[in-house]
Amino acid sequence: MFSSRPAVHPVEAPPMTEAAENPPRLRMKDIQGMPGTCGGLALRLLQFAFAASALCVMATTNDFTSVTAFCYLVAAVSLQCLWSLSLAIVDVYALLVMRCLRNRRIACFFTLGDGITSTFTFAGACSAAGITVLIGNDLGLCSENHCGSFETATAMAFLSWFAVSISFMLNFWLLAAR
């Protein structure tokens, strides 16, 4: 059987240009809520405000120290206050000097800190909510305790957790987008 065989002839590639060798790097757009943006600063201030209000409301009661869950809530929102205020100061600095906070180490630090503080705040709010329901609904001792203050502090802690969870998700997204 006689068949023809194809012949392969090498073709030279055209020379590379400067733009093809070094394509321009594209950056992700600034999404409000990420570190170094006005939305990020607003989220940090909301976290601080809710955590500080939970701390102040709980501290105004004289019998919160008798329940471990309330003491844990006070410790958790105190940590949340410190964390949110310090990162709000970093955001203000970044906005004033027009600095981008997309460094991988910074994003990792923010993500880990937000994850840890949000876990503590959520755990404290849940434990305080359980004790508040126990005192108010199950035992019926609201007349002897500060149930309104406990409920308000718990609600503020949940709102602080919600705000820090948004920051955590945006920071995690920024970290994953690298």
C-alpha positions as CSV (number, residue, x, y, z in Angstrom):
1,M,0.0,0.0,0.0
2,F,1.4,3.3,-1.1
3,S,0.4,6.3,1.0
4,S,1.9,9.6,1.3
5,R,3.3,10.8,4.6
6,P,2.8,14.4,5.7
7,A,5.9,16.4,6.2
8,V,6.3,18.7,9.1
9,H,8.0,22.0,8.4
10,P,9.0,24.0,11.5
11,V,7.8,27.6,11.5
12,E,9.7,30.2,13.4
13,A,7.7,32.1,16.0
14,P,7.6,35.9,15.7
15,P,9.8,37.8,18.1
16,M,8.3,38.6,21.4
17,T,7.5,42.2,22.1
18,E,8.1,44.1,25.3
19,A,4.3,44.1,26.2
20,A,4.0,40.3,25.6
21,E,7.0,39.5,27.9
22,N,5.7,41.6,30.8
23,P,1.9,41.9,30.6
24,P,0.5,44.6,32.8
25,R,-0.6,43.4,36.2
26,L,-4.2,43.9,37.1
27,R,-5.3,44.7,40.6
28,M,-8.5,43.8,42.2
29,K,-10.8,46.8,42.6
30,D,-11.2,48.3,46.0
31,I,-14.4,46.9,47.4
32,Q,-15.9,48.9,50.2
33,G,-15.4,47.0,53.5
34,M,-11.9,45.8,52.7
35,P,-9.0,47.2,54.8
36,G,-7.9,50.7,53.8
37,T,-11.3,51.8,52.4
38,C,-13.9,54.0,53.8
39,G,-16.3,51.1,54.1
40,G,-13.7,49.1,56.0
41,L,-13.3,52.0,58.4
42,A,-17.1,52.2,58.9
43,L,-17.2,48.5,59.6
44,R,-14.4,48.8,62.2
45,L,-16.2,51.7,63.9
46,L,-19.4,49.8,64.0
47,Q,-17.7,46.8,65.5
48,F,-16.1,49.1,68.1
49,A,-19.4,50.9,68.8
50,F,-21.4,47.7,69.3
51,A,-18.8,46.0,71.4
52,A,-18.2,49.1,73.5
53,S,-21.9,49.5,74.1
54,A,-22.2,45.9,75.1
55,L,-19.3,46.3,77.5
56,C,-20.8,49.5,79.0
57,V,-24.2,48.1,79.5
58,M,-22.9,44.9,81.1
59,A,-20.5,46.9,83.3
60,T,-23.4,49.1,84.6
61,T,-25.0,46.0,86.2
62,N,-23.7,45.1,89.6
63,D,-24.3,41.4,89.5
64,F,-22.8,40.3,86.1
65,T,-19.7,39.0,87.9
66,S,-21.8,36.2,89.5
67,V,-22.3,34.5,86.2
68,T,-19.3,33.1,84.3
69,A,-21.0,33.5,80.9
70,F,-21.4,37.2,81.5
71,C,-17.8,37.6,82.6
72,Y,-16.8,35.8,79.4
73,L,-18.9,38.2,77.4
74,V,-17.3,41.1,79.0
75,A,-13.8,39.7,78.2
76,A,-14.8,38.9,74.6
77,V,-16.2,42.3,73.9
78,S,-13.2,44.0,75.6
79,L,-10.9,42.1,73.2
80,Q,-13.2,43.1,70.3
81,C,-13.1,46.7,71.3
82,L,-9.3,46.7,71.4
83,W,-9.0,44.9,68.1
84,S,-11.5,47.0,66.2
85,L,-10.2,50.3,67.6
86,S,-6.6,49.4,66.6
87,L,-7.6,48.4,63.1
88,A,-9.7,51.5,62.8
89,I,-6.6,53.5,63.5
90,V,-4.7,51.6,60.9
91,D,-7.5,52.2,58.4
92,V,-7.5,55.9,59.2
93,Y,-3.8,56.0,58.6
94,A,-4.1,54.1,55.3
95,L,-6.8,56.5,54.1
96,L,-4.8,59.6,55.1
97,V,-1.6,58.6,53.3
98,M,-3.5,56.8,50.5
99,R,-1.8,53.5,51.2
100,C,-3.1,50.2,50.0
101,L,-3.5,47.4,52.6
102,R,-3.3,44.5,50.2
103,N,0.0,43.1,51.4
104,R,-0.3,39.3,51.9
105,R,1.0,39.4,55.4
106,I,-1.3,42.3,56.4
107,A,-4.3,40.5,54.9
108,C,-3.3,37.2,56.7
109,F,-2.9,39.1,60.0
110,F,-6.3,40.9,59.6
111,T,-8.0,37.7,58.6
112,L,-6.7,35.7,61.5
113,G,-7.4,38.5,64.0
114,D,-11.0,38.9,62.7
115,G,-11.6,35.2,62.8
116,I,-10.3,34.8,66.4
117,T,-12.2,37.8,67.8
118,S,-15.4,37.0,65.9
119,T,-15.3,33.5,67.4
120,F,-14.8,34.8,70.9
121,T,-17.5,37.4,70.5
122,F,-20.0,34.9,69.1
123,A,-19.3,32.4,71.8
124,G,-19.7,35.1,74.5
125,A,-22.9,36.3,73.0
126,C,-24.3,32.8,72.7
127,S,-23.4,31.9,76.3
128,A,-24.9,35.2,77.6
129,A,-28.0,34.6,75.5
130,G,-28.5,31.2,77.0
131,I,-28.1,32.4,80.6
132,T,-30.5,35.4,79.9
133,V,-33.1,33.0,78.5
134,L,-32.6,30.7,81.6
135,I,-33.0,33.6,84.0
136,G,-35.9,35.3,82.2
137,N,-38.0,32.5,80.8
138,D,-37.2,29.3,82.7
139,L,-36.5,30.6,86.2
140,G,-38.7,33.7,86.1
141,L,-36.2,35.8,88.0
142,C,-36.2,38.9,85.9
143,S,-37.6,41.0,88.8
144,E,-34.5,40.2,90.9
145,N,-32.0,40.6,88.0
146,H,-31.1,43.1,85.3
147,C,-32.7,41.1,82.4
148,G,-33.1,44.1,80.2
149,S,-29.5,45.1,80.5
150,F,-28.3,41.5,79.9
151,E,-30.5,41.2,76.8
152,T,-29.3,44.6,75.5
153,A,-25.6,43.7,76.1
154,T,-26.2,40.3,74.4
155,A,-27.9,42.0,71.4
156,M,-25.0,44.5,71.0
157,A,-22.5,41.6,71.2
158,F,-24.4,39.8,68.4
159,L,-24.4,43.0,66.3
160,S,-20.7,43.4,66.9
161,W,-20.1,39.8,65.8
162,F,-22.1,40.4,62.7
163,A,-20.0,43.4,61.7
164,V,-16.8,41.6,62.4
165,S,-18.0,38.6,60.4
166,I,-18.4,40.8,57.3
167,S,-14.9,42.1,57.8
168,F,-13.6,38.6,58.2
169,M,-15.3,37.4,55.0
170,L,-13.9,40.4,53.0
171,N,-10.4,39.9,54.3
172,F,-10.6,36.2,53.6
173,W,-11.7,36.9,50.1
174,L,-8.8,39.3,49.7
175,L,-6.4,36.7,51.0
176,A,-7.9,34.0,48.7
177,A,-7.8,36.3,45.6
178,R,-4.0,36.5,45.8
